[in-house]
Amino acid sequence: MESIILQISSYITAVGVIVAALNKTLNKKIDPINEKIDNNEKDNLRYKILSFANSLHNGDNHTRQEYETIFFFYDKYEAIIKRLDMTNGYLETEMEFIRDTYKRIYGGVL
């Protein structure tokens, strides 16, 4: 019985080594794809936020829900650039303008 347990244990160990090697190989292939997806989403969110800020600069009115959506987009954007180890100054300035406009129109703290 003890020899069967040792055999099963060695098989489990071998399977674990194989699974670890497969994981490593898959991650090497998936990581660049994830980075490309993150970059595309980052660019899309950046465009939406900057378009919204431009709309405000042009004097357009927006609903509270539209502002809240932009705040949600910005949080997602921040998470992505953090994951990509990037920084952003210009968008932060535009978000400050969006927040100030929101506070002026709707009052209160975000």
N, C-alpha and C positions, 0 to 999 in steps of 0.2 A: 504494500500500500504506500509505503514511504517513497519508493522509487517512482510510482505513478505521480505522486504529488510533486516530486522534483522535476519530472518530465514536463508536467503541466506548467509548473513555475517557469521553467526555461523557455517554453513556448510563449507564455505570456510576456516574458521579458523580451524575446525576439520580436514579437508583434509590436510591443511598445517602441522598440528601436526603429522598426520600419515605419510606424505611424509618425514618429518624431521627424524622421528623414523626409517623409512625404509632406508633412506640415511645413517644414523649412523650404522645400522646393516650391510648394504652392504659394507660400508667402512672398517668395522672390518674384513670382509671376504676377501676383495680385497687387502688391504694393505700388508698382508704377501705374496700374489701372486706377487704383483708389486715388492716387495723387492727381491723375488727369481729371477724374470725376470731381475731386475737390476744387481743382483750379477752374473747371467749367462752372461749377456752382458758385464759387467765389466771384467770378466775373459777372455772372447773371445777377447775383444779389447786389453787387456793387452798382451795376447799371440801373437796377430798379430804384435803389436808394438815391443815386445821383439824379435820376429822372424826377423823383418825387421832390427833391430839394430844388431842382430847377423850376418845377411847377410852382412851388411856394415863392421862389424869387420873382416869378412872373405874376404873382398876386392871385393865383388860383386858390380856391377854398377846398378843404378836404374834411371828411368826416373823422370822428374820433376813431372809428374802426380802421380807417385807412392809416392813420398815424400808428395805431397799435400794431398793424401789420408790418409797417416799416420798422418799428422797434423790434419786432420779432425777427425780421429779416436781418437786422443789424446784429442781433445776438448770435444768429446762425453764422453770419459773416465773420464775426469776431472769433468764434470757435474754430472756424476753418482756417483763418490766417494764423491762429495760435498753433493749430495742428501742423500747418505748413511752415512754421517758424518764420513768419513774415511780420512786418509792421505796416502801419498805414497812418499817415498824417492827414492827408487831404479829406478823406471820408469822415474822419473824426470831426473836422471843422464843420463839414456839412451837417453831420448829425447834431452837433451842438446848435446849429441854426434851426434844425427841425425841432429839437427839444424846446428851444426858446419860443418858437412860434406856437408850438402846442401849449406850452404853459401860459402864454399870453392869451390864447383863444379859449382854452378849456380850464385854465387855472389849476392850482394844485401842483403836487409833486408827482413825477413819473414813478 
